[in-house]
Amino acid sequence: MGKIIVGKTSDFTPGKIQKATIDGKDILVANIDGNYYAINDTCTHAGASLSEGSLDGQIIKCGWHGAKFDCKTGNLSEFPVKIKDLNSYKVIVESENIFVEI
């Protein structure tokens, strides 16, 4: 598909998360200490939107049942049972624009 613009760097202050829909996929974009990361926005446990959860460092916590995922990798970091990791996507910053490559 290529790279799709999701916003400006000024839209993403450090610690901010935001959902973007790209080609029908909900993607969570996070600014972690000035670096940008993109993972699936849908929790693999029960389908909640992770962008409605809370970010602590690089860990996003699902607001429904508390599953925790690493925003840098999409890997599950904590949950009582094993659930699928999230897909992660390459983020490119060019001229103050943030792109996600799908």
C-alpha positions as CSV (number, residue, x, y, z in Angstrom):
1,M,0.0,0.0,0.0
2,G,2.8,2.5,0.8
3,K,3.1,5.3,3.3
4,I,0.1,7.3,4.5
5,I,0.2,10.6,6.3
6,V,-1.4,10.4,9.8
7,G,-0.6,13.9,11.1
8,K,2.0,16.5,11.9
9,T,4.7,16.1,14.6
10,S,3.1,19.1,16.4
11,D,-0.1,17.1,16.7
12,F,1.7,14.4,18.7
13,T,3.2,15.7,22.0
14,P,5.4,13.3,23.9
15,G,3.1,10.7,25.6
16,K,0.2,11.3,23.2
17,I,-1.6,8.4,21.5
18,Q,-4.0,8.8,18.6
19,K,-6.0,6.5,16.4
20,A,-5.8,6.7,12.6
21,T,-7.7,4.6,10.1
22,I,-5.6,3.5,7.2
23,D,-7.1,1.3,4.4
24,G,-9.8,0.1,6.8
25,K,-7.3,-0.7,9.6
26,D,-7.4,1.1,12.9
27,I,-3.8,2.0,13.8
28,L,-2.6,3.5,17.1
29,V,0.2,6.1,16.7
30,A,2.2,7.0,19.8
31,N,4.9,9.6,20.6
32,I,7.3,8.1,23.1
33,D,10.1,10.4,24.1
34,G,10.1,12.1,20.7
35,N,10.0,8.9,18.7
36,Y,6.9,7.7,16.8
37,Y,5.5,4.2,16.8
38,A,2.5,2.6,15.2
39,I,0.7,-0.7,16.2
40,N,-2.8,-2.1,15.6
41,D,-5.3,-0.2,17.7
42,T,-7.5,-3.3,18.3
43,C,-6.8,-5.3,21.4
44,T,-6.4,-9.0,20.6
45,H,-8.3,-10.1,23.7
46,A,-11.8,-8.6,23.2
47,G,-11.5,-6.0,20.4
48,A,-11.3,-2.8,22.4
49,S,-9.8,0.3,20.9
50,L,-6.4,0.7,22.6
51,S,-6.3,4.4,21.8
52,E,-9.0,4.7,24.5
53,G,-6.6,3.1,27.0
54,S,-3.7,4.6,28.9
55,L,0.0,5.0,28.0
56,D,2.7,4.5,30.7
57,G,6.1,4.9,29.2
58,Q,6.1,2.7,26.1
59,I,3.3,0.4,27.4
60,I,-0.3,0.9,26.3
61,K,-2.9,-0.6,28.7
62,C,-6.3,-1.6,27.3
63,G,-9.1,0.2,29.0
64,W,-11.5,-2.9,29.0
65,H,-9.6,-5.7,30.6
66,G,-6.1,-4.4,31.3
67,A,-4.0,-6.2,28.6
68,K,-0.7,-4.4,28.2
69,F,1.3,-4.1,25.0
70,D,4.6,-2.6,24.1
71,C,4.0,0.3,21.6
72,K,7.5,-0.1,20.2
73,T,7.1,-3.7,19.1
74,G,3.4,-4.6,19.5
75,N,4.3,-7.5,21.8
76,L,2.1,-8.4,24.7
77,S,3.8,-7.4,27.9
78,E,1.3,-8.4,30.6
79,F,-2.0,-10.3,30.8
80,P,-3.2,-13.3,32.8
81,V,-3.4,-15.5,29.6
82,K,-1.4,-15.6,26.4
83,I,-3.1,-13.6,23.6
84,K,-1.8,-12.6,20.2
85,D,0.8,-9.8,19.8
86,L,-0.2,-6.7,17.7
87,N,1.2,-5.9,14.3
88,S,3.7,-3.0,14.4
89,Y,4.2,-0.7,11.4
90,K,7.1,1.5,10.2
91,V,6.8,5.2,11.0
92,I,8.5,7.8,8.8
93,V,8.9,11.5,9.7
94,E,9.5,13.8,6.7
95,S,9.2,17.6,6.9
96,E,7.2,17.6,10.1
97,N,4.7,15.0,8.6
98,I,4.2,11.6,10.2
99,F,3.6,8.7,7.8
100,V,2.8,5.1,8.6
101,E,3.9,2.5,6.1
102,I,1.4,-0.4,5.6
